[in-house]
Amino acid sequence: MTINRRSFLNTSAALLSAAALPRIAGASVSSAPGDGGTLIYAVPEDATQLVSFLDTNTRNRNISAKITEGLLRYDTQFKPQPLLATSWDISADGLRYTFRLRANVKWHDGQPFMSADVRYSLLTQQKLGPRGRISLANVARIETPDPLTAVIVLSRPAPYLIKAFSSAELPIVPQHRYGDSDPLTNPNASAPIGTGPFIFEKWVRGSYVSLRRNPDYWRTGTPHLERVIFKVASDPAAISVALENGEAHAGNNIALVDLARLARNPQLRVDDTYDAYLNNGAFLEFNNEHSALAKPEVRHAIAQALDRNFIRDNIYHRHANLIDSPVPRVLSNYYDDSTFHYPFDPAAANAALDRAGYPRQADGVRFALRLTYLTSNDLKNAASYTRSALGKIGIKVTILEGDLPTFLKRVYGTREFDINLNGLGRLYDPSVGVQRFYWGDGVKHPLVWINASHYQNPDVDQLFVRAAVETDDTRRASLFKQAQQIVGRDLPVYPLVSIPSIQVYNARVRNLNNSIDLMAGDFSDTWIDTKANA
């Protein structure tokens, strides 16, 4: 179901009823949080499932974290804070993580939360999770000596692991809901039971997801909101209109061309806080099993045919930055961009393709490629630009359209693509976020979001394996830098630009974010100030 601007406004009005926000004319603000009200949050695309247990796509994470919790949350310095775990110890050798769990926490169906749920959740994500398979790779077993203690025992150290236990990244799900069923097809994915501040109520696919306040939430006095509704509008411009008309209280993935206008609106606030947990970026991935793309010199030529400044300035409207390595620059100890230099130079690209043995034919075409892209308005525009840019160097590009399930099947299943524009989270540590871009295991054991290029380099795999267990940060940094230097030369994946995490919200909405994970916070502190001057 596609929601256009008019139908978005009509259905939102019905959902909002008395919760619609009056206009803001003054600056008077209530000092204490008020309870009640419905928050309408506009999103451009529907989720694929409502718990980020085995699919960590951003649209899933942002809803999941309101329902299903992790062991920890993190402050802006990545310092862990209690959530379902109240305290934790890491042994001196880094091989035992002991978590003491919060007492008297109940699942939304009334069953008690216990250490067995932690064991089931983490071991299942280790086996089947696209990121859990890497972040939990060194987990040998999980001991549950009592219902409120979980001990993660590692075969080798994992110095990044303590940063991985957020609600969106490694959610804890109810073992009793899954039983012995296949976790990939369990109904909890579409009607989740969690321990979080909001209880799943209804999912009308393609239209909205409704959550209601958890009256028995373990954190006394929260949440403040009575209900949260995630409303789908596949036209990004519809989100802007809904925010301006008061039909939505907040939204993300706003049409970037609208941001300057929205920022001038005194009723709205623009939050462009950098997401240092996900570190999202746009990348061009080359299918290394394609006869031409298997040659690094061809990949280099394609990189030189793309003007990343144009992508930044005209597709992301200067709300993005060029990225020159898969490792985020904010992880400065690990960063190395020394081999990722492919300046925009179509003449050099043409010459390189001639030398590689791909001359233009009579029709001017050297060869043809199929281009897929992760479904987003910006990457769709980037796909159109890529087709045009490669056409100028004699590569005919056909863009393959499709929704998210179609995209995932083509790229990670049937592999019906040659080049792919993807949005990937580089995350809080290269072992978790970046390794999966190149991980050879993803060829033998395919999973979504892992090594779409089917790049295989045993030296790179070994560098990441060693870095994942290295506890000396200087030696660890050296390993990551060596890996970056190799993949920068091989270029199975070409970094393009950062993907901004931008939210726009009504000025009456308070405390929208309460986590370093930004949109994947839990809304437990969010409230609507109905006493501000109207």
C-alpha positions as CSV (number, residue, x, y, z in Angstrom):
1,M,0.0,0.0,0.0
2,T,1.5,3.3,-1.1
3,I,0.6,6.3,1.1
4,N,0.6,9.5,-0.8
5,R,0.4,13.0,0.6
6,R,-3.4,13.2,0.7
7,S,-4.0,9.8,2.1
8,F,-1.3,10.3,4.7
9,L,-3.0,13.4,6.0
10,N,-6.4,11.8,6.0
11,T,-5.4,8.7,7.9
12,S,-3.2,10.6,10.3
13,A,-6.0,12.9,11.1
14,A,-8.1,9.9,12.2
15,L,-5.3,8.5,14.3
16,L,-4.5,11.8,16.0
17,S,-7.9,12.9,17.0
18,A,-7.4,14.8,20.3
19,A,-3.7,14.4,20.2
20,A,-3.1,16.9,17.4
21,L,-0.7,19.6,18.4
22,P,-1.8,23.2,18.5
23,R,0.3,25.9,16.9
24,I,3.2,27.3,18.8
25,A,3.4,31.1,19.2
26,G,5.4,31.6,22.4
27,A,8.3,30.1,24.2
28,S,6.7,29.1,27.5
29,V,7.6,25.6,28.5
30,S,6.5,23.2,31.2
31,S,9.4,22.2,33.4
32,A,8.1,18.8,34.5
33,P,7.1,16.0,32.0
34,G,3.4,15.5,31.5
35,D,1.8,12.2,30.9
36,G,-0.6,11.2,28.1
37,G,-1.1,11.9,24.5
38,T,-0.3,10.1,21.2
39,L,3.0,10.6,19.4
40,I,2.6,10.3,15.6
41,Y,6.0,9.5,14.1
42,A,6.2,9.6,10.3
43,V,8.5,7.2,8.5
44,P,9.1,6.9,4.7
45,E,8.9,3.1,4.5
46,D,7.4,0.2,6.4
47,A,9.4,-2.2,8.6
48,T,10.1,-5.7,7.5
49,Q,9.6,-7.0,11.0
50,L,9.1,-5.3,14.4
51,V,11.9,-6.8,16.4
52,S,15.6,-6.3,15.3
53,F,16.4,-9.8,16.5
54,L,17.5,-11.3,13.2
55,D,17.2,-8.3,10.9
56,T,18.9,-5.1,12.0
57,N,17.7,-2.8,9.2
58,T,17.3,0.7,10.5
59,R,13.5,0.8,10.0
60,N,13.2,-2.3,12.2
61,R,15.6,-1.1,14.9
62,N,13.8,2.1,15.5
63,I,10.5,0.4,16.3
64,S,11.9,-2.6,18.0
65,A,13.8,-0.6,20.7
66,K,10.5,0.8,22.0
67,I,9.2,-2.8,22.6
68,T,12.2,-5.0,23.1
69,E,15.1,-4.2,25.4
70,G,18.8,-5.0,25.5
71,L,21.0,-5.6,28.5
72,L,22.6,-2.1,28.3
73,R,22.2,1.4,27.0
74,Y,25.0,3.8,26.3
75,D,25.8,7.4,27.0
76,T,27.4,9.8,24.5
77,Q,30.8,8.5,25.4
78,F,29.8,4.9,24.8
79,K,30.0,4.2,28.5
80,P,27.5,1.4,29.3
81,Q,24.5,2.1,31.5
82,P,22.1,-0.3,33.2
83,L,19.0,-1.5,31.4
84,L,17.9,-5.2,31.7
85,A,21.2,-5.7,33.4
86,T,21.8,-3.8,36.6
87,S,25.5,-4.5,36.9
88,W,28.2,-6.4,35.1
89,D,31.8,-7.6,35.5
90,I,34.4,-8.5,32.9
91,S,37.1,-10.9,34.0
92,A,40.8,-9.8,33.9
93,D,41.4,-12.1,30.9
94,G,38.4,-10.8,29.0
95,L,36.8,-14.2,28.7
96,R,33.9,-14.0,31.2
97,Y,31.1,-11.3,31.2
98,T,28.9,-11.7,34.2
99,F,25.6,-9.8,34.0
100,R,23.3,-9.4,37.0
101,L,19.8,-9.0,35.7
102,R,17.0,-6.7,36.8
103,A,14.5,-8.4,39.2
104,N,10.7,-8.3,38.8
105,V,10.8,-7.5,35.1
106,K,7.9,-9.1,33.2
107,W,7.3,-9.7,29.5
108,H,4.3,-8.0,28.1
109,D,2.4,-11.3,28.4
110,G,3.0,-11.4,32.2
111,Q,5.8,-14.1,32.1
112,P,8.9,-13.3,34.1
113,F,12.1,-12.2,32.4
114,M,15.0,-14.6,33.2
115,S,18.5,-15.4,32.4
116,A,17.3,-18.2,30.1
117,D,15.9,-15.5,27.8
118,V,19.3,-13.9,27.6
119,R,21.0,-17.2,26.7
120,Y,18.4,-18.0,24.0
121,S,18.5,-14.5,22.5
122,L,22.3,-14.2,22.3
123,L,23.0,-17.8,21.1
124,T,20.3,-17.5,18.4
125,Q,21.7,-14.2,17.2
126,Q,25.2,-15.7,17.2
127,K,23.9,-18.4,14.8
128,L,21.5,-16.4,12.6
129,G,22.0,-12.7,13.1
130,P,23.7,-10.7,10.4
131,R,25.7,-8.8,12.9
132,G,25.4,-11.2,15.8
133,R,27.3,-13.8,13.9
134,I,30.4,-11.5,14.0
135,S,29.9,-9.6,17.3
136,L,29.2,-12.9,19.2
137,A,31.6,-15.0,17.2
138,N,33.8,-15.7,20.2
139,V,31.0,-16.8,22.5
140,A,31.6,-20.4,23.6
141,R,28.6,-20.7,25.9
142,I,26.3,-18.8,28.2
143,E,25.9,-20.0,31.7
144,T,22.8,-19.3,33.8
145,P,23.6,-20.2,37.4
146,D,20.4,-18.6,38.6
147,P,17.4,-16.8,37.0
148,L,19.0,-13.4,37.4
149,T,22.6,-14.1,36.4
150,A,23.9,-14.6,32.9
151,V,27.6,-15.4,32.3
152,I,28.9,-15.0,28.7
153,V,31.9,-17.2,28.3
154,L,34.2,-16.5,25.4
155,S,36.7,-18.7,23.7
156,R,38.9,-15.7,22.9
157,P,38.7,-12.0,24.0
158,A,36.3,-9.7,22.2
159,P,37.3,-6.1,23.2
160,Y,34.4,-4.6,21.3
161,L,31.7,-6.7,22.9
162,I,30.7,-4.5,25.8
163,K,29.5,-1.9,23.3
164,A,27.2,-4.4,21.5
165,F,24.3,-4.9,24.0
166,S,22.0,-2.1,23.1
167,S,18.2,-2.7,22.6
168,A,18.4,-2.3,18.8
169,E,21.7,-4.2,18.3
170,L,21.3,-7.3,20.5
171,P,17.6,-7.3,21.7
172,I,16.6,-9.9,24.3
173,V,13.5,-11.8,23.3
174,P,11.2,-14.2,25.2
175,Q,12.4,-17.7,24.9
176,H,9.0,-19.0,25.8
177,R,7.5,-17.3,22.8
178,Y,9.9,-19.0,20.4
179,G,10.1,-22.5,21.9
180,D,11.5,-24.9,19.4
181,S,10.1,-23.1,16.4
182,D,12.2,-21.7,13.5
183,P,13.2,-18.2,14.9
184,L,13.3,-16.8,11.3
185,T,9.5,-17.5,10.8
186,N,8.3,-17.1,14.4
187,P,5.2,-14.8,14.8
188,N,7.1,-12.7,17.4
189,A,8.8,-10.9,14.4
190,S,5.5,-9.3,13.4
191,A,3.7,-9.2,16.8
192,P,6.5,-8.9,19.3
193,I,6.4,-9.4,23.1
194,G,9.1,-7.4,24.9
195,T,9.9,-5.9,28.3
196,G,10.1,-2.3,27.0
197,P,8.1,0.8,27.8
198,F,5.6,0.2,24.9
199,I,3.4,-2.8,24.1
200,F,2.8,-3.8,20.5
201,E,-0.9,-3.2,19.6
202,K,-1.4,-3.4,15.8
203,W,0.5,-3.5,12.5
204,V,-1.4,-2.6,9.4
205,R,1.2,-3.3,6.8
206,G,2.1,-0.4,4.6
207,S,0.1,2.0,6.8
208,Y,1.0,2.1,10.4
209,V,2.3,0.4,13.6
210,S,0.5,1.2,16.9
211,L,2.1,0.8,20.3
212,R,0.5,1.5,23.7
213,R,2.0,2.4,27.0
214,N,3.2,-0.4,29.2
215,P,1.4,0.2,32.6
216,D,3.7,-2.3,34.3
217,Y,7.0,-1.0,33.0
218,W,9.8,-1.7,35.5
219,R,11.0,1.9,35.3
220,T,8.6,3.7,37.6
221,G,7.0,6.9,36.2
222,T,7.7,6.1,32.6
223,P,6.8,6.1,29.8
224,H,4.9,9.4,29.6
225,L,3.2,8.9,26.3
226,E,0.0,6.9,26.1
227,R,0.5,5.7,22.6
228,V,3.1,5.8,19.8
229,I,2.1,5.4,16.1
230,F,4.6,5.0,13.4
231,K,2.9,6.2,10.2
232,V,4.1,5.1,6.8
233,A,4.4,7.7,4.0
234,S,6.4,6.4,1.0
235,D,6.6,9.9,-0.4
236,P,9.2,11.8,1.6
237,A,7.5,15.1,0.8
238,A,4.3,13.9,2.5
239,I,6.3,13.8,5.8
240,S,7.3,17.4,5.4
241,V,3.7,18.4,4.8
242,A,2.4,16.4,7.7
243,L,4.9,18.0,10.0
244,E,4.0,21.5,8.8
245,N,0.3,20.8,9.1
246,G,0.6,19.3,12.6
247,E,-0.6,15.9,11.4
248,A,2.7,14.3,12.5
249,H,4.7,15.2,15.6
250,A,8.0,13.9,14.3
251,G,9.6,12.2,11.3
252,N,12.8,10.9,9.8
253,N,14.3,10.5,6.4
254,I,12.8,13.9,5.4
255,A,13.3,15.0,1.8
256,L,16.6,16.8,2.2
257,V,15.4,19.5,-0.3
258,D,12.7,20.5,2.3
259,L,15.0,20.9,5.3
260,A,15.9,24.6,4.8
261,R,12.2,25.4,4.7
262,L,11.3,23.3,7.7
263,A,14.2,24.8,9.7
264,R,12.7,28.2,9.3
265,N,9.3,27.1,10.7
266,P,9.1,28.3,14.4
267,Q,6.9,25.3,15.2
268,L,9.5,22.7,14.2
269,R,12.9,21.6,15.3
270,V,15.6,19.9,13.1
271,D,17.8,17.4,14.8
272,D,20.9,16.5,12.8
273,T,22.9,14.9,15.6
274,Y,25.5,12.6,14.1
275,D,24.7,9.0,14.8
276,A,28.0,7.7,16.3
277,Y,26.6,4.3,17.0
278,L,25.5,3.4,13.5
279,N,27.9,5.6,11.5
280,N,25.7,5.0,8.3
281,G,27.3,5.4,4.9
282,A,26.4,5.0,1.2
283,F,28.6,2.5,-0.6
284,L,28.9,1.1,-4.1
285,E,29.4,-2.6,-4.0
286,F,30.9,-4.5,-6.9
287,N,29.8,-8.1,-7.6
288,N,33.2,-9.7,-7.7
289,E,31.8,-12.8,-9.5
290,H,31.1,-10.7,-12.6
291,S,33.8,-11.3,-15.2
292,A,34.7,-7.6,-15.8
293,L,34.1,-6.5,-12.2
294,A,36.4,-9.2,-10.9
295,K,39.3,-7.0,-12.2
296,P,40.4,-4.3,-9.7
297,E,41.4,-2.0,-12.6
298,V,37.8,-2.0,-13.8
299,R,36.5,-1.3,-10.3
300,H,39.0,1.6,-10.0
301,A,37.8,3.0,-13.4
302,I,34.2,3.0,-12.3
303,A,35.2,4.7,-9.1
304,Q,36.9,7.5,-11.1
305,A,33.8,7.9,-13.2
306,L,31.7,9.0,-10.2
307,D,31.8,12.5,-8.9
308,R,31.2,12.1,-5.2
309,N,31.1,15.8,-4.7
310,F,28.1,15.9,-7.0
311,I,26.4,13.1,-4.9
312,R,27.1,15.1,-1.7
313,D,26.0,18.4,-3.0
314,N,23.0,17.6,-5.3
315,I,21.6,14.3,-4.0
316,Y,22.3,14.8,-0.2
317,H,22.0,18.6,-0.5
318,R,25.2,19.1,1.5
319,H,23.8,17.2,4.5
320,A,26.4,14.5,4.0
321,N,30.2,14.2,4.0
322,L,32.6,12.4,1.7
323,I,33.9,9.2,3.3
324,D,37.3,7.8,2.3
325,S,37.4,4.6,4.2
326,P,34.9,2.1,5.5
327,V,36.1,2.7,9.0
328,P,34.4,5.8,10.5
329,R,36.7,8.8,10.9
330,V,35.4,9.2,14.5
331,L,37.2,6.0,15.3
332,S,40.4,7.9,14.8
333,N,42.7,5.3,16.3
334,Y,41.7,2.8,13.7
335,Y,41.2,5.0,10.7
336,D,43.4,4.8,7.5
337,D,42.4,6.3,4.1
338,S,45.8,6.1,2.5
339,T,44.7,3.8,-0.4
340,F,41.2,5.1,-1.0
341,H,42.1,7.8,-3.5
342,Y,40.1,7.6,-6.8
343,P,39.6,11.2,-7.9
344,F,36.9,12.0,-10.3
345,D,38.5,11.7,-13.7
346,P,36.4,10.3,-16.6
347,A,39.3,10.5,-19.1
348,A,41.5,8.3,-16.8
349,A,38.5,5.9,-16.4
350,N,38.1,5.6,-20.1
351,A,41.8,4.9,-20.6
352,A,41.8,2.3,-17.8
353,L,38.9,0.4,-19.4
354,D,40.7,0.4,-22.7
355,R,43.8,-1.0,-21.1
356,A,41.7,-3.6,-19.3
357,G,40.5,-5.0,-22.6
358,Y,37.0,-3.5,-22.8
359,P,37.1,-1.1,-25.8
360,R,33.9,0.6,-26.9
361,Q,31.9,-1.3,-29.5
362,A,30.3,0.2,-32.6
363,D,27.4,1.4,-30.4
364,G,29.8,3.1,-28.0
365,V,29.1,0.5,-25.2
366,R,31.9,-1.5,-23.6
367,F,29.7,-3.8,-21.5
368,A,26.4,-3.7,-19.5
369,L,25.7,-3.8,-15.8
370,R,22.6,-4.3,-13.6
371,L,22.4,-1.8,-10.8
372,T,20.4,-2.4,-7.6
373,Y,19.9,0.0,-4.7
374,L,18.7,-0.1,-1.2
375,T,15.2,1.4,-1.2
376,S,15.5,5.1,-0.3
377,N,14.7,8.2,-2.2
378,D,18.3,9.4,-2.0
379,L,19.9,6.1,-3.1
380,K,17.3,6.0,-5.9
381,N,18.5,9.4,-7.1
382,A,22.1,8.2,-6.7
383,A,21.3,5.2,-8.9
384,S,20.0,7.5,-11.7
385,Y,23.2,9.6,-11.4
386,T,25.4,6.4,-11.5
387,R,23.7,5.2,-14.6
388,S,24.3,8.6,-16.3
389,A,27.9,8.8,-15.1
390,L,28.8,5.3,-16.2
391,G,27.1,5.8,-19.5
392,K,29.6,8.5,-20.3
393,I,32.5,6.0,-20.0
394,G,30.7,3.4,-22.2
395,I,29.1,1.2,-19.5
396,K,25.4,0.7,-20.1
397,V,23.5,0.5,-16.7
398,T,20.1,-1.0,-16.2
399,I,18.5,-0.1,-12.9
400,L,16.5,-2.9,-11.2
401,E,13.6,-1.5,-9.2
402,G,12.0,-3.2,-6.3
403,D,10.9,-3.1,-2.7
404,L,13.1,-4.0,0.2
405,P,12.4,-7.8,0.2
406,T,13.1,-7.9,-3.6
407,F,16.3,-6.0,-3.0
408,L,17.5,-8.3,-0.3
409,K,16.7,-11.4,-2.4
410,R,18.5,-10.1,-5.4
411,V,21.6,-9.0,-3.6
412,Y,22.0,-11.6,-0.9
413,G,20.0,-14.5,-2.3
414,T,19.8,-15.0,-6.0
415,R,22.6,-12.4,-6.6
416,E,20.9,-10.9,-9.7
417,F,23.0,-7.7,-9.7
418,D,26.3,-6.4,-10.8
419,I,26.7,-3.2,-8.9
420,N,24.8,-2.2,-5.8
421,L,24.2,1.1,-4.0
422,N,23.9,0.1,-0.4
423,G,23.4,1.9,2.9
424,L,25.4,0.3,5.6
425,G,26.1,1.0,9.3
426,R,29.8,1.1,10.0
427,L,28.9,0.9,13.7
428,Y,30.9,1.5,16.9
429,D,33.8,-0.9,16.1
430,P,35.3,-2.2,12.9
431,S,35.0,-5.8,14.0
432,V,31.3,-5.5,14.1
433,G,30.5,-2.9,11.4
434,V,33.2,-3.0,8.8
435,Q,34.4,-6.6,8.9
436,R,31.1,-7.8,7.5
437,F,31.6,-5.8,4.3
438,Y,34.5,-8.1,3.3
439,W,34.0,-11.2,5.4
440,G,34.8,-14.3,3.3
441,D,32.5,-16.4,5.5
442,G,29.6,-14.5,4.0
443,V,30.2,-16.3,0.7
444,K,30.0,-19.7,2.2
445,H,27.2,-18.8,4.6
446,P,25.2,-16.0,3.0
447,L,23.3,-13.6,5.3
448,V,21.7,-10.2,4.6
449,W,24.1,-7.3,5.1
450,I,27.2,-9.4,4.9
451,N,29.7,-9.2,2.0
452,A,27.3,-8.5,-0.9
453,S,30.4,-8.2,-3.1
454,H,31.5,-11.8,-2.5
455,Y,35.0,-10.5,-2.0
456,Q,37.4,-13.2,-0.8
457,N,40.9,-12.3,0.5
458,P,42.3,-14.6,3.2
459,D,44.8,-12.0,4.2
460,V,42.0,-9.5,5.0
461,D,40.0,-12.2,6.8
462,Q,43.0,-13.0,8.9
463,L,43.7,-9.4,9.8
464,F,40.1,-9.0,11.0
465,V,40.2,-12.2,12.9
466,R,43.3,-11.1,14.7
467,A,42.0,-7.6,15.4
468,A,38.8,-9.1,16.9
469,V,40.7,-10.7,19.7
470,E,43.6,-8.3,20.2
471,T,43.4,-6.5,23.5
472,D,46.3,-4.2,23.0
473,D,44.7,-1.2,21.3
474,T,47.9,-0.1,19.5
475,R,48.4,-3.5,17.9
476,R,44.6,-3.7,17.1
477,A,44.8,-0.4,15.3
478,S,47.7,-1.6,13.2
479,L,45.7,-4.6,12.1
480,F,42.7,-2.5,11.1
481,K,44.9,-0.1,9.2
482,Q,46.6,-3.0,7.2
483,A,43.1,-4.3,6.3
484,Q,42.0,-0.9,5.1
485,Q,45.1,-0.5,3.0
486,I,44.4,-3.8,1.2
487,V,40.7,-3.3,0.6
488,G,41.4,0.3,-0.5
489,R,43.6,-1.1,-3.3
490,D,41.3,-4.0,-4.1
491,L,38.2,-1.8,-3.9
492,P,35.4,-4.4,-3.7
493,V,33.4,-1.7,-2.0
494,Y,33.7,2.0,-2.8
495,P,32.9,4.4,0.0
496,L,30.8,7.4,-1.2
497,V,29.2,9.6,1.5
498,S,27.9,9.5,5.0
499,I,24.1,9.1,5.3
500,P,22.8,11.7,7.6
501,S,20.4,10.8,10.5
502,I,18.0,13.7,10.5
503,Q,14.8,14.0,12.5
504,V,12.3,16.9,12.4
505,Y,9.9,17.3,15.2
506,N,7.3,19.6,16.7
507,A,8.7,22.0,19.3
508,R,6.2,20.7,21.9
509,V,7.9,17.3,21.8
510,R,10.4,16.9,24.5
511,N,13.3,14.4,25.0
512,L,12.8,12.6,21.7
513,N,16.2,10.9,22.0
514,N,17.6,9.2,25.1
515,S,20.3,7.1,23.7
516,I,23.5,7.4,21.7
517,D,21.6,5.2,19.2
518,L,19.3,8.3,18.6
519,M,16.2,7.1,16.8
520,A,16.7,3.7,18.3
521,G,16.1,5.0,21.8
522,D,13.0,3.8,23.6
523,F,10.8,7.0,23.9
524,S,10.4,6.3,27.6
525,D,11.5,9.9,28.4
526,T,9.5,11.5,25.6
527,W,6.5,13.7,26.3
528,I,4.4,16.3,24.7
529,D,4.2,19.7,26.4
530,T,0.6,20.7,26.2
531,K,1.1,23.7,28.4
532,A,3.4,25.6,26.0
533,N,1.9,28.8,24.8
534,A,-0.3,28.2,21.7
